[in-house]
């Protein structure tokens, strides 16, 4: 069996995924979705449980890995290598010689201490693209700092760009920084592959997840450098002049909608949809500047109106009027929605019914990307990969097993 899928954009590209938790595995999952043959490297001595939301125990998944693991490791194959054994490290070097991309997100220096750093492997494969995704990169004063998603959001200033003035620092949940880091790494890999097609040479990409977090608030940094002041925290309001903008309570228990009035045309449409209330006829509210000076007052009137309606009704009325407005949906509502066929696709999991999973959010006109395979079981593809990638015989594989290389 060949893990790559002919006809897809990255068919034929081989990737060794030494990633764990979210950042690197998310990066390589995108590559796998695009058709690359991604081999996830793990050891039974320290399995990747990926963190995140855990599914309820079903008894059908022998490893009981959490939902996050299944989400970011689909379309991959699994090979166990014990990098703490000499034979395991030698096998990793042999695999590097026949792969295109090597991705890892260990702390800085871990791969070098194992003799598996980019300069060690370049002699084995000059065309290898080696990607490191540590918290602060491999250079600079913080290279040895340990980091997780929350730490990086804090140190980059991201936690003070959310919430309202006076609130405690607020993180963006769901491993935001890991996904941003994974996306940037994917961009870098695609560029490196393109460059290699011209030059014939590989590359070393030293990615700092901290810098990825900083890049996500670039406009705020530019504003601070321009005026010498710390940008204010605006919560759900607009920093660019949409008034009113916010999240408003609707009828029923814990039901909400969001409304964003970007210009005078939206404002007049909103007022008409509300039935032209007398408070909205104030001449000072007919201009953006006037509305900006009375945001609290407008929000109060607006929520008095939304609280009388279900959020689906607010959405229907305002969308029909041309005003940007959507109800706030819960996660289970999105999964159960019948109108999200473009977002989800069914994926069969061994021993279970098909589950809906989110597809890549784009489609090629000439490359179908619909087929998805579930995340692999630990070591599920050991023999197949070692036979076809490393060209090992069954006897050689058995020898590796006896030496603890495949634990």
Buried (B, 14 or more C-beta within 10 A) or exposed (E): EEBBBEEBBBBEBBBBBBBBBBBBBBBBBBBBBBBBBBBBBBBEEEBBBBBBEBBEEEEEBEEBBBBBBBBBBBBBBBBBBBBEBEBBBBBBBBBBBBBBBBBBBBBBBBBBEBBBBBEBBBEEBEBBBBBBBBBBBBEEEBBEBEBBBBBBBBBBBBBBBBBEEEEEBBBBEEBBBBBBBBBBBBBBBBEBBEBBEEEEEBBBBBBBBBBBBBEBBEEBBEBBEEEEEEBEBBBBBBBEEBBBBBBBBBEEEEBBBBBBBBEEEBBBBBBEBBEEEEBBEEEEBBEBEBBBBBBEBBBEBBBBBBBEBBBBBBBBBBEEBEBBBBBBBEEEEEBEEEEEEEBBBEBEBEEEEEBBBEBBEEEEEEBEBEEBBBBBEBBBBBBBBBBBBBEBEEEEBEEBBEBBBBB
